[in-house]
Amino acid sequence: MLHLYALTQHPARLPEVRGLADAALSAAEVDGIDAVLSQTAGNIGEATEEAILAHARVVEELAALNDGVLPARLDGAYENEAALVAAVRRRAPQLAEALERVRGCTEMGVRVLQEPKHGSAQAESGSKYMRGRLEEIRHAGRVASDVDEAVQVFVRGSTKRVLASQQLVVSVAYLLPRSEVDSFRSAVETAEQAWPDLTFVCTGPWPPYSFVLVDGDPLGPA
Amino acid sequence: MTSGSTTLERQVTLIELVDRVLNKGVVLSGDITLSVAEVDLVYVGLRLLLASVGTLESLQSELT
């Protein structure tokens, strides 16, 4: 069985780290795209902490060494190289396009958090609850727009979730050139100052997990 | 930056890491499914994000 970590342009520069279960990494080339993989004894069965870490570490190292990387989801194993090659070949044009889109870019996450509200769980009536909820969603939308506006000059795409939940107001992933990470962070810090009751948390830089193809459908830029 | 906000950032980062590895990324074949084990979001990923296992262990105590 084979485990897939990421796809990148051929020839891939492979990191020195080992993969799942300490397996060595290798690459299989398909139409100018390299699938970075390792042998596994079988399907990993469950996403253990160890598997998540090993997978994420390989993807991160690959992203540091290669201009464009499409991370693979930790989602199972391939029967053999022929099965993996066939799967890549089926989507090669879309994958090449996605690789081009993320070339030289990285992903940053922004989560906007708030203190959970106490004592507001019991609304007096259904309609009052609905009005309150609507206002929370509008508020979250305004926050999301503010963040977007603050970083728009740096970013090439975004995937956004306006959640308006008890603690998590907004979660956004942005695709931006690697050279803009510091400017991006500063812009988010500045935007945070307009919302004293909220905490803005920047995460990353990440390999562009949120800007790949899933089942043939492009995710972002939004 | 206060130690409180640093801890918050680490926790959020770990949640985001697991979210990305398990829920984002390329899926090439729809016929393979994986049962996701219960993952302790707070602890996962520190080894990836920090330089040494020693740092990891001290952070794990801090987050407990």
Contacts between the chains, C-beta under 8 A, distances in Angstrom:
chain1	res1	chain2	res2	distance
A	4	B	26	8.0
A	4	B	28	7.3
A	6	B	26	7.7
A	7	B	26	6.3
A	43	B	32	7.6
A	43	B	34	7.8
A	44	B	34	7.5
A	45	B	34	7.7
A	45	B	35	7.4
A	46	B	34	7.1
A	46	B	35	5.7
A	46	B	36	7.0
A	46	B	37	4.0
A	47	B	21	7.8
A	47	B	22	5.8
A	47	B	34	6.3
A	47	B	36	5.0
A	47	B	37	5.8
A	47	B	39	6.6
A	48	B	37	6.2
A	49	B	39	6.5
A	49	B	40	7.1
A	49	B	43	7.0
A	49	B	44	5.0
A	52	B	17	7.6
A	52	B	18	6.3
A	52	B	21	5.1
A	52	B	22	7.2
A	52	B	39	7.0
A	52	B	44	5.7
A	52	B	45	7.1
A	53	B	44	6.9
A	53	B	45	6.4
A	53	B	47	5.6
A	53	B	48	5.6
A	55	B	21	5.8
A	56	B	17	6.1
A	56	B	20	7.8
A	56	B	21	5.2
A	56	B	45	6.7
A	56	B	48	5.2
A	57	B	47	7.8
A	57	B	48	5.3
A	59	B	21	7.9
A	60	B	48	6.7
A	70	B	25	7.7
A	70	B	26	5.1
A	71	B	20	7.4
A	71	B	21	8.0
A	71	B	24	7.4
A	71	B	25	4.4
A	71	B	26	6.8
A	72	B	25	5.2
A	72	B	26	4.8
A	72	B	27	7.7
A	72	B	28	7.5
A	73	B	21	7.3
A	73	B	22	6.9
A	73	B	23	7.2
A	73	B	24	6.5
A	73	B	25	3.6
A	73	B	26	6.5
A	73	B	27	5.2
A	74	B	21	5.0
A	74	B	22	5.8
A	74	B	25	7.5
A	74	B	34	7.3
A	75	B	22	8.0
A	75	B	25	7.6
A	75	B	27	5.7
A	75	B	32	6.3
A	75	B	33	7.9
A	75	B	34	5.5
A	76	B	29	7.9
A	76	B	32	3.3
A	76	B	33	6.8
A	76	B	34	5.0
A	77	B	32	7.2
A	78	B	29	7.6
A	78	B	32	7.9
A	83	B	29	8.0
A	84	B	28	7.8
A	87	B	28	4.0
A	87	B	29	5.0
A	88	B	28	6.4
A	90	B	28	7.6
A	91	B	28	6.5
A	95	B	26	7.4
A	98	B	26	8.0
A	109	B	16	5.0
A	111	B	12	5.3
A	111	B	16	7.3
A	113	B	8	7.5
A	113	B	12	7.6
A	199	B	5	7.4
A	199	B	8	7.0
A	201	B	8	6.4
A	201	B	9	5.5
A	201	B	12	4.6
A	202	B	9	7.9
A	203	B	9	7.4
A	203	B	12	6.0
A	203	B	13	4.6
A	203	B	16	4.8
A	206	B	16	7.5
A	206	B	20	6.3
A	209	B	20	3.9
A	209	B	21	7.4
A	209	B	24	3.8
A	209	B	25	4.9
A	210	B	20	7.0
A	210	B	24	5.0
A	212	B	24	7.2
A	212	B	25	5.9
A	212	B	26	4.6
A	213	B	26	6.0
A	214	B	24	8.0
A	214	B	25	7.9
A	214	B	26	7.0
A	214	B	27	5.1
A	215	B	27	5.9
A	215	B	30	6.0
A	219	B	24	7.7
